[in-house]
């Protein structure tokens, strides 16, 4: 069975995939590496993140499931090392996180600068605010929100300050639009239609620029659809993976 590799996003950890671990393990070979500086892993310069993650992949071709910044890392690897990638699942991600001339589907400069200043001034507060932004757009009660946060956040191994800075550097600098036509692996794109972190239009752009990609919107869902609509997400992911094998 083709291995599944789950790549989390900025400021989080492999713990956020707990619902997918429960669904796919032990019947499916899975791997959930942490980004550098996240989940207790060592810090690394932003320029080495893709190489570091590539080294963590199984030797046989894998299906990458990348969320947000993890999805950007997955696209880099799929374009540069197609022989290592059997399939690509892009979740709430984008080819270019920050708005710029000619790219309207990114994070405005003022909002991005608030991310940067928040990390410098009060890391814990910034992370709490970002987690709330991730779940913005989902119809959750306060007890439901608290339960999701308790299960998804690795409080034993908080992200390092350098890990956050290096990740923000990647989010601010990466523009993968020119790489998309080089992605030849089967591709599924899933995006919440209420995503307040990455506009759904960015996911639609990916679907229209990656050859053969399928796009599936999740209604009434924010940035972390695999947390708030885990059952639907897991079923769709498993069905698609089985179909491409």
C-alpha positions in Angstrom: 0.0 0.0 0.0 1.4 3.4 -0.9 2.6 5.4 2.1 0.8 8.5 3.2 2.9 11.5 4.4 1.0 14.2 6.3 2.7 17.7 6.4 1.3 20.2 8.8 1.3 24.0 8.6 2.9 27.0 10.2 2.9 27.1 14.0 1.3 23.7 14.5 2.7 20.1 14.7 2.1 16.6 13.6 -0.3 16.3 16.6 -2.9 18.2 14.5 -3.3 15.1 12.3 -4.5 13.0 15.3 -7.9 12.3 13.6 -6.1 11.1 10.5 -3.8 8.9 12.5 -6.7 7.3 14.2 -8.5 6.7 10.8 -5.6 5.4 8.7 -3.5 3.6 11.3 -2.6 0.7 11.6 -4.0 -0.5 8.2 -2.2 2.2 6.2 1.5 3.1 6.3 1.6 6.7 7.4 4.3 9.3 8.3 3.8 12.6 10.0 7.0 14.6 10.2 7.2 17.9 12.0 8.4 21.0 10.2 11.8 22.3 11.5 11.4 24.0 14.8 7.9 22.5 15.3 6.8 19.6 17.5 10.2 19.3 19.2 12.3 19.0 16.0 15.5 21.0 15.5 15.5 24.4 14.0 16.8 24.8 10.4 17.2 27.8 8.0 14.2 28.3 5.7 16.3 27.4 2.7 16.8 23.9 4.1 13.2 23.0 5.0 12.2 21.3 1.7 15.4 19.2 1.8 14.9 18.3 5.4 11.4 17.1 4.7 12.4 15.2 1.6 14.9 13.3 3.7 12.1 12.2 6.0 10.0 10.6 3.2 9.8 6.8 2.8 12.1 5.4 0.2 9.2 4.3 -2.0 7.0 6.9 -3.8 4.5 8.4 -1.3 1.2 10.3 -1.4 1.9 13.7 0.2 -1.0 15.3 2.1 0.1 18.9 2.7 -1.9 21.5 4.6 -1.2 25.3 4.3 2.6 25.8 4.5 2.9 22.0 4.5 1.1 22.0 1.2 3.6 24.6 -0.2 6.5 22.3 0.8 4.7 19.4 -0.8 4.3 21.3 -4.1 8.1 22.1 -4.1 9.0 18.5 -3.6 6.5 17.2 -6.2 7.9 19.6 -8.8 11.6 18.9 -8.0 11.5 15.2 -7.2 8.5 13.7 -9.1 10.0 10.2 -8.8 9.4 10.3 -5.0 5.7 11.4 -5.3 2.9 9.0 -6.1 0.1 11.5 -5.4 -0.4 15.0 -4.0 -3.3 16.2 -1.8 -3.3 19.9 -1.2 -5.4 21.1 1.8 -6.2 24.8 2.3 -3.0 25.9 0.6 -1.7 28.3 -2.0 1.1 28.8 -4.5 1.8 32.2 -3.0 0.7 33.1 0.5 1.4 36.9 0.4 -0.4 39.3 -1.8 1.7 41.0 -4.5 1.3 42.7 -7.8 -0.6 40.4 -10.1 -1.6 38.1 -7.3 -4.8 39.0 -5.5 -5.5 35.8 -3.6 -2.9 36.3 -0.9 -2.6 37.7 2.6 -2.5 41.5 2.6 0.7 43.2 3.7 -0.9 44.7 6.8 -2.2 41.3 8.0 1.2 39.6 7.3 3.0 42.3 9.3 0.7 41.7 12.2 1.7 38.1 12.1 5.4 39.1 12.3 4.9 41.6 15.1 2.7 39.3 17.0 5.3 36.6 17.0 8.0 39.1 18.2 5.9 40.6 21.0 4.0 37.7 22.5 4.4 34.3 20.9 1.8 32.4 23.0 -0.8 35.1 22.4 0.0 35.1 18.7 -0.4 31.3 18.5 -3.8 31.5 20.3 -5.1 34.1 17.9 -3.9 32.2 14.9 -5.6 29.0 16.0 -8.8 30.9 16.4 -8.3 32.3 12.9 -7.8 28.8 11.6 -11.3 27.8 12.9 -13.0 31.0 11.8 -15.9 30.2 9.5 -16.8 26.9 11.2 -20.1 26.7 13.2 -18.6 25.5 16.5 -19.8 25.8 20.1 -17.3 26.9 22.7 -17.0 23.4 24.1 -16.5 22.0 20.6 -13.8 24.6 19.9 -12.0 23.8 23.2 -12.1 20.1 22.6 -10.6 20.5 19.1 -7.8 22.8 20.6 -7.0 20.3 23.4 -6.7 17.4 20.9 -4.8 19.3 18.2 -2.1 21.3 20.0 1.1 19.7 21.2 1.7 21.6 24.4 4.6 19.4 25.4 6.7 20.5 22.4 5.7 24.1 21.5 7.0 25.6 18.3 10.3 27.5 18.7 10.5 31.2 18.0 13.0 30.5 15.2 10.7 27.9 13.7 8.0 30.5 13.5 10.3 33.1 12.0 11.7 30.8 9.4 8.2 29.6 8.5 7.0 33.2 8.1 10.0 33.8 5.9 8.8 31.0 3.6 5.2 32.2 3.7 6.4 35.7 2.8 8.8 34.7 0.0 7.6 31.6 -1.7 5.9 32.0 -5.1 5.3 28.6 -6.6 3.1 29.6 -9.6 5.9 28.9 -12.1 6.3 25.4 -10.7 2.7 24.2 -11.1 2.9 23.0 -14.6 5.8 20.8 -13.6 3.6 18.8 -11.1 2.6 15.6 -12.9 1.4 13.5 -10.0 -2.3 12.9 -9.5 -3.6 15.8 -7.4 -6.6 16.4 -5.2 -7.3 19.9 -3.8 -9.6 20.4 -0.8 -10.4 23.8 0.6 -13.0 25.2 3.0 -15.2 27.9 1.5 -15.0 30.0 4.6 -11.2 29.9 4.9 -10.0 33.1 6.6 -6.3 32.3 6.2 -5.9 31.2 2.6 -8.7 32.4 0.3 -10.6 29.6 -1.5 -9.7 31.3 -4.8 -6.1 30.3 -4.2 -7.2 26.6 -4.1 -9.2 27.2 -7.3 -6.1 28.7 -8.9 -4.1 25.5 -8.1 -6.8 23.3 -9.5 -6.8 25.2 -12.8 -3.0 25.2 -13.1 -2.0 21.7 -12.0 -2.8 19.3 -14.8 -5.6 16.9 -14.0 -6.2 18.2 -10.5 -9.6 17.7 -8.8 -11.0 20.4 -6.7 -13.4 19.8 -3.8 -14.8 22.7 -1.7 -15.9 22.0 1.8 -19.0 24.1 2.6 -19.3 26.0 5.9 -15.7 25.2 6.7 -12.6 27.3 7.6 -8.9 26.7 7.3 -8.6 23.4 9.2 -11.2 21.2 7.5 -9.5 18.0 8.5 -10.2 19.0 12.2 -13.7 20.4 11.9 -15.1 18.0 9.2 -12.8 15.1 9.9 -15.2 12.3 8.9 -15.9 13.8 5.5 -12.2 14.6 5.0 -11.0 11.2 5.9 -13.5 9.4 3.7 -12.7 11.6 0.7 -9.0 11.2 1.2 -9.1 7.5 1.6 -11.4 7.0 -1.5 -9.2 9.2 -3.7 -6.0 7.5 -2.5 -7.4 4.0 -3.2 -8.6 5.2 -6.6 -5.1 6.3 -7.8 -3.4 3.1 -6.7 
